[in-house]
Amino acid sequence: MRRLYKAAKIFLFFIIVIMLIGIAARITQRKESLKKYGDFIELADQVDVLFLGSSHVLNGINPIQLYTEYGITSYNMGKPGGMVTESYWMLMNALDYCTPKCVVVDLWALDRDYKYLDIMNGYESEDEIRNSVSLLHYNMDIWPLSRMKVAAVTDLISDSEIRKEFLWDFTLYHDRWSSLESDDFTALGGQLNSNYMLGAEQRTTLHLNPSIDQSEDTTQVLPEKSVCVEYLEKILDVCEERDIYVILTFLPMASSYDQDRQAVNTAAQIADERGIVFLNMLPHETQSFVDFYTDMSDDTHLNTNGMRKMTSYVGYVLKNIYALSDHRADANYAVWEEKAVQWQSDEIDRLIHQRDLYEALGAIQNINASAVIFMRGDSKAIHDSTVRRFVKQLTGTEIIDEALEANGPYLLIHDASGQVSSTPVNYEFGGEVQPDNFETLLGTTTYIGLHNFGAVYVNEDLENNYLDMEEHYNDEVQILILGQQGEVIGRLYYGANWHPAG
């Protein structure tokens, strides 16, 4: 009995030690991977589409917008610098948790001809190698130790010591105690604060002066089958075996190079041979929906405006070619609906506190908000080409240009409430005008537009001007953000400094 008691104590001691080490490992682990993929682990069995690729995907596809518009459930698995080799292993690990109906693979860097991220081409600096390995942690830390994770790490990392960082990451993170934050302890109770973006990240910054440098179109393909092409074929083979649809993409960039065009042609050739869809988003004769002057955060990444357009387009393809299910009316998908509401709420809150006119105009489109936009006569905003680009994207008309010719004023009532039509309805006026009363979501609306005065009255209440012609008389632009019933939920006023970021 004594021996059994002693053996039990020793066994219990080791169990406690193992548990404490596990808790310490959980606390010290970097949380970027958990923040990005935690919701995937929770919702994997309801995911119909996986998006794979680099930061072009990370910043280019918004799964919660896709759900809001089409009811399609998806997850963005893109990562900074991600290559097709990594996309393959991301897919293989994800397939342990779900069987998607469709996989969308972006093919940036299809020309890359290496797979070991700790060697790369062999001439990169130590810092570049370290960054490459660190970014792989972003993808891999979320997965528990498994045969698939071991296979992925072994295939992507050549150094056995570095492999240990991925298979038992406590060896890498054990000294993080001095930099721990509250999130490190929150993770012990489960996943971190919900990421309603479902793996995506928005870039809100507008790149005002893009270097639009497109290499000439060519019929040339990549001169040799690269490692990334080989791994693309492996992705296609896996999906074919499991009856998973595939869409290949090459997302928009303001600057592209010869190898990008060759990669596009190679992808098109493979897609044709396999009978799958390829969406070439580099500029060509049939693709012009991305405006590089309003939709980029830098020369190669989309901002929220471009992300919205790209997501809507991909959603259209998914819906019309593959007829993926609309889950918005399904009570079993209530979590997705909650995330959609959270996204809309946070984006509206960001909009009503927006100090940058460009970003405000973009945000109105991105979340389909109803708004009243007024620009007084002599407003520099009317003369600004970027402002006019945003307005024309919102309305689809040239009336803002008529206001420019008349030197103002300009009024737009943008009704996205769906009360009149399922698509937004716009009421626009350029120059001095006093039209007959018209019906909007505000009610019966009266507009008086003079060069130095504007008034919007509702339901013949001529005592209350929706525009502030007293305290904000001299402001160049006034924007009223409206709720579903036409109530004013936010007011934005812009003087001369309406683009403080610039």
Helices and strands as residue ranges (DSSP letters): H 2-28, H 32-43, G 44-46, E 49-52, H 55-58, H 63-70, E 74-76, H 84-94, E 102-106, H 126-140, H 147-156, H 160-167, H 170-173, G 177-179, H 182-186, G 187-189, H 227-241, E 245-250, H 258-274, E 277-280, H 304-322, G 331-333, H 334-352, H 357-366, E 370-375, H 385-395, H 399-406, E 410-415, E 425-430, E 438-440, E 443-450, E 453-458, E 477-482, E 488-494
